[in-house]
């Protein structure tokens, strides 16, 4: 059985982080804590690793994972264009529970699945996740659960579902404690996902999954007039098509909130 490393113990933290870095470098999977739910992570630039992530969750390529980033500067490296409203949102809510869907840089050498040229990006607010991201670079991260099952809020819950498909489990206590469960489902701690792909052409900002960042808080930053009406159902390809979203689970996008973490 794959070991779980308790990151509250210095020796286990050092060992677990070292092994996690090595596993990501070899194209293997790692479970890590985020501020929303626990995430299942793979190197975003290794297609075989991303496919391994989808296989472990029981997902297809039509549900591409979000990508976690170590900082706001990475936004410009991965997105083709970053509208002013998105810059205002990430300044207000990153690191934190907001996932933003943008058009991806066309020159990126990756294969996240059937994204239709978009990518869902989030900077998590968790020291373990941010430390790992600072060493590995962007990670494809979906919620650490089997598709259709509740998102894991501890590494032990993730291990019970994902087992030996994961090389390293990093445990840092229950996730989501900094947020109210105000998402679409009872107890939902997944990130809020907004689709900003229409902004460049004068379209609205769409909330495609309601999560821990409420519509009211988003409107306080960008104005209610920029938001699409509430009754807009479609979910773009880049967001994990599950409501676990990375916690999202399986009816909306994936979190982690990816973030889809």
N, C-alpha and C positions, 0 to 999 in steps of 0.2 A: 504494500500500500504506500502511496506517495506520502512523504512526511509533510506535516504542517509546522511552520516555523513561527513561534510566538515572538512578534516584533517588540513586545514590551520587555523582553529579556535580551540584554545587549549581545550576548554571544550568539543567540539564535537569530537576532536581527542581522548581524554581520554575515553569518553563514547563509541565511535565507536570501539576503540581497545579492550576495555573490553568486549563489546558485541560480537565482532568478535571472540575473544578467546573462549568465552562461546559457541558460535555457532559451531565452529570447534570441540570443545570437545563433543558436543551433536550429531555430525555426520551431521550437517547442512552445507549449502553452504554460502560462503562469496565471494563478489567481491572486489578485491584489485588492487591498481595501481602497475604496474611494469615499468621498463625503456623502454619496447617496447610497449606493449598494455595492457589493463586491463585484469586481469585474473579471472577466476571462480575457486575458491579453495575449496578443501575438504581434510579431514584427509586421508593421503595416506595409513594408516594402518587400516582404517575402511571400509571394502568392501561395506557395504550398502551406505556409504557416496560417495564413488567413483561411484557407480551405480546411485546414485541421480544426480551426476554431469553429467554423460553421458545422463541420461534421460532429464535433463534440456536443454541440448544442442541439443537433438535429434540425438544422436550418439549411435552406438552399441559397443559391447565389442571388436570388431575388430579394434576399434580406441582408444586404451588406452591413457590416458593423460600422459604428461610428469610430472616430479616431480621437484619442486623447493626446493632448499636446502639453509640453512643459511650460509654455509661456505665450503671452500675446504676440511677440514677434513671429512665432511660428505660423500664425494666422496668415500673414502675407506670403509666406513661403509655400503654403499649401492651397490657398484660395486664389482664383484668377482675379477677383476684384472684391474689395471689402468696402461696402457702402458706409457712409458716415453714420447711419443709424446703427449698424452692426458694431462699429467702433465704440459708440456710446453704450451699447448694451454690454459688450465685453468689459468695458471700463467699470461698469456698475456691478456686474455679476460674476466676473472671472477673477480669481478661481472660484468656482461654484457650480450650482446645479442648473446651468443653462447650456444647451446644445444648439449650435447654429448650423444650418444647412446652407452651403454656398456652392457656386460653381468651382470645381477643382481646377488647379493649374493643369493645362493640357499636357505639359511636358513631364509630369510626374510618372516615374517608372514603378507603378504598383497596379494591383488588381484586387480590388475589394469586393468584386461581384458586379452585379448589374446596377451600377450607380447612375447611369444616364448622364455622366459627366459632373456629378455633384459629390460633395463630401460633407458629412456631419461632424463638426468639430466641437471639442469641449476641453477646457482646462479644469481639472478636478481640484478641489480644495482639501487635499490630504497629504501630509508630509511624506508618507511612504510612497504613494503614487507619484508625487512630484519628484522625489529623489530618483526613483527608477526611471522615470521619463527623461530626467536630465542626463542620464547615462546611456539610455537606449535610443532616444529620439522618439518620434510619434509612434504610438501603439494602436493597433486595431483592438478595440475593447468592447465586448458585449457583456451584458449582465451574466454573472456566473451561475447559471441554472440551465436545466434542460428546457427546451422550447415548450411553452405551455405550463410550466411549473412556476411557483412564486420565486421572485428574485432572492438570492442569498444575502443575508445581512451579516454573516460570519463566514470565515473560511471553512469551518466544520460543516455548515449547511451546504456550501458549494461542493465540498469533497463527497458528501453523501450522494450528490447527484452526478458529479462528473468523474469521480474516482481516478483511475490511473490514466485517463486521457490528458491529465494535467501533470506537468513535471514538478512544479513547485507551488505550494500554497503558502501565502503570507497572511498571518492572522494578526489583526490589530484591534480586536474588540468589535462590538456591534457597530455597524455603519448607520449613517443617517440621523445621528442624534442631534445634529445642529438644525434639522428641518422639521417642519410640521408635515404630516402625511396628508397633503392637500391635493394629491393627484387624482387621476380619473377613477381609481378604484380604492376601496377601503384599505388603509394601511400603505398606500402607494408612495414610495419615497424616490421614485425615478426622477431624472432631470426633465425639465421642460424643454421641448424641442420646437424651435422656430425655423420656418423656411424663409430665408431671405433672398432666394434666387430671383424673385420678381422685382426687387427694389431697383435694380439698375435700369429697368425699362419702365419705371414709373408705377409698378404694381405694388400691392400691399405686402406687409409682413404677416405671414400666417403662422398661428400657433397650431402645430400638427399633433403635439401631445402635451396635455396639461400635466405639469409635474410640480416640483417643489417651489419653483418661481412662478408666482401667480400672474395672471393677465393684468391685474391692477398694478403690480409692481413694474411690469414691462411698459405699460401705458404711461406711468409716471416718468419714464426715461425718454420714450420716443413719441409719446402722444397717442391718444386713442384713435385719432384720425388716420394714423399710419397702419393700424391693425385691420386685418380682414374681419368681416363679421364672424361671430362665433360658430355658426352652423356651416363650417366648411370641412367636409369629410376626408378628402383625398390625402394620402400620405406619400411623400416622395420616396423614390427608390433608395436614396442614400441613408435614410433613417431605418434602423432595424425594424422590420415589420413585425414586431411583436410588442406586446404591451409591456414587456419587461424592460425594454429599452435599455436595456442595459439595465436594465433593470426594468426595463420597460417591460414586459413580459410577453405577451404574444398577441396583441391585438393592436398595438400601436407600434411605435418604433422602439428600437432597442436603446438602451441607455448606455450606463454608465454611465451612464449615464452614463457607450457608450456610452451613451451617452450616451444608445442608443444606449459613468461611469462617469 
